[in-house]
Amino acid sequence: MLTKILIIAGTLLVFGLLAFMMNRSINTHNSRPKGKVKKGRMKYMQESKKPGK
């Protein structure tokens, strides 16, 4: 009986920790300034810089 309680408590603790970390990650992602948007691959592709060559 004690092992079942420990397993359930451990599972709830792990899910609580994962939810906290995910919430913190989402909050830091949303608090970033919107001006710094990465250009992606087009910034480094030579075809997009010099079309026709």
Order of alpha helices (4+ residues) and beta strands (2+ residues): alpha-alpha
